[in-house]
Amino acid sequence: MTLPAEIRVAWRRIPEGVERRTVSRALLAELLPGASFAARCARCGGEHGRLRVSGADAAVSVSYAEGWAFAVTASGAMSVGLDAVPVAVTGLERVLPGADAGAWARVEAVLKADGRGLAVDPARVRFAAASPGADWNARVDDGPALTGWDFTGPPGVVVAVALPPRG
């Protein structure tokens, strides 16, 4: 499936000895030149958690897998979720029964786009038939439907993006 024009995704290997956030922020800077990015955890005040954008009308999300950093931007969106998962990951069934790497990538992308992340039980994500132009649709409980896409990343990694409705 092809992503809508307003959604841009990039990834890059994380070089040995380089902080992964440095790589993801560099990717975001390439996707949104002139914008700045900051994250502050509401619970502990640390520099992790949902990324905020200044200087551009866009939402962003990042993920990391198998030595890669991934970044997505969604122009004009309030939020977007991205997750990348190694195809060979094991143990997901302990968190989400029946989940494989693709299912987990979709669930986590939805929870990031929803804004609550893993503060929400992943089992509360429900999938539905895809709307036109999407690979799948999902919602958390009875919340708004999110649109999602799967796409090919680097070898051995599955990637999913979720976008809530506009407005």
C-alpha positions in Angstrom: 0.0 0.0 0.0 1.2 3.5 -0.7 1.1 6.0 2.1 -0.9 9.2 1.6 1.2 12.2 0.4 0.9 13.9 3.8 2.7 11.0 5.5 6.4 10.7 5.1 8.6 7.9 6.6 12.3 7.5 6.8 14.8 5.2 8.5 18.5 4.9 9.0 21.0 2.6 10.7 22.1 3.7 14.2 25.9 3.9 14.0 27.9 2.3 16.8 28.3 4.6 19.7 25.6 7.1 18.6 22.5 7.7 20.7 19.4 6.4 18.9 17.5 9.6 19.7 20.2 11.6 17.8 19.5 9.5 14.7 15.7 9.8 15.0 15.9 13.6 15.5 18.2 13.9 12.5 15.6 12.0 10.4 12.8 14.3 11.6 14.9 17.3 10.8 15.3 16.1 7.2 11.6 15.4 6.9 10.6 18.7 8.4 13.4 21.2 7.8 13.3 24.2 10.2 11.1 22.4 12.8 12.3 21.5 16.3 11.3 18.6 18.4 11.1 18.0 22.1 9.8 15.2 24.4 9.0 15.5 28.1 7.6 12.6 30.1 4.5 13.7 32.0 5.3 11.3 34.8 9.0 11.6 35.4 10.1 14.7 33.4 12.6 12.7 31.4 13.4 13.4 27.7 11.2 10.6 26.4 7.6 10.2 25.6 5.4 11.8 23.0 7.4 14.2 20.7 6.1 17.7 20.2 6.8 19.7 17.1 7.5 23.5 16.9 7.9 25.3 13.6 5.7 23.0 11.4 2.1 22.0 11.2 2.7 18.3 11.6 2.7 15.4 14.0 5.6 13.0 14.4 6.4 9.6 15.9 9.6 7.5 16.1 10.5 3.9 16.7 13.6 1.7 17.0 14.2 -1.9 15.9 17.2 -4.1 15.1 19.7 -1.2 15.1 17.5 1.1 13.0 15.8 4.4 13.8 12.5 5.1 12.2 10.6 8.5 11.9 7.3 9.5 10.5 5.7 12.9 9.9 2.1 13.6 9.1 1.4 17.2 7.8 -1.7 18.8 9.3 -2.3 16.0 11.7 -2.8 16.2 15.5 -1.0 12.9 16.0 0.5 9.9 14.2 1.8 6.6 15.4 4.7 4.6 14.1 6.1 1.3 15.2 8.8 -1.0 13.8 9.2 -4.6 15.0 11.8 -7.3 14.2 10.1 -10.0 12.2 11.7 -12.7 14.3 10.6 -11.2 17.7 9.4 -13.7 20.2 7.3 -13.5 23.4 4.6 -11.1 22.1 1.9 -13.6 23.1 2.7 -12.9 26.7 1.4 -9.3 26.2 -1.1 -9.8 23.4 -2.3 -13.4 22.7 -1.8 -14.5 19.2 0.3 -11.5 18.2 3.1 -11.7 15.6 5.4 -8.9 14.7 3.0 -7.3 12.2 0.1 -7.4 14.6 2.2 -5.9 17.4 3.5 -3.1 15.1 -0.1 -2.2 14.2 -1.3 -2.2 17.8 1.6 -0.1 19.0 1.2 2.4 16.1 -2.5 2.7 17.1 -1.7 3.3 20.7 0.9 5.9 19.9 -1.6 7.7 17.5 -4.2 7.5 20.2 -1.8 9.4 22.5 -1.8 7.0 25.4 0.7 4.5 24.3 1.3 1.4 26.4 -0.6 3.0 29.3 -3.6 1.3 27.6 -3.9 -2.5 27.5 -3.0 -3.6 24.0 -5.9 -6.0 24.0 -8.3 -3.0 23.9 -7.3 -2.3 20.3 -9.9 -3.6 17.8 -9.3 -4.0 14.1 -11.8 -3.5 11.3 -12.0 -3.7 7.5 -9.8 -1.2 5.8 -11.3 2.0 4.5 -10.4 3.0 0.9 -6.7 3.8 0.5 -5.7 2.1 3.8 -4.4 -1.3 4.8 -6.5 -1.5 8.0 -8.6 0.5 10.4 -8.6 0.2 14.2 -9.9 1.8 17.3 -9.2 1.7 21.1 -12.4 0.6 22.7 -15.2 2.8 21.3 -12.9 5.6 20.4 -12.5 7.1 16.9 -11.4 4.9 14.0 -7.8 5.2 13.1 -6.5 4.5 9.6 -3.4 2.3 9.2 -0.8 1.2 6.7 1.8 -1.5 6.7 4.9 -1.0 4.7 8.2 -2.5 3.9 11.1 -1.3 5.9 14.7 -2.6 6.0 15.0 -6.4 5.8 13.8 -8.3 8.8 11.6 -5.4 10.2 7.9 -4.8 9.8 6.6 -1.3 10.1 3.1 0.2 10.7 1.7 3.7 10.7 -1.6 4.8 12.2 -3.4 8.2 11.8 -6.5 9.4 13.6 -9.3 11.1 11.8 -8.7 14.8 10.9 -10.4 17.5 12.8 
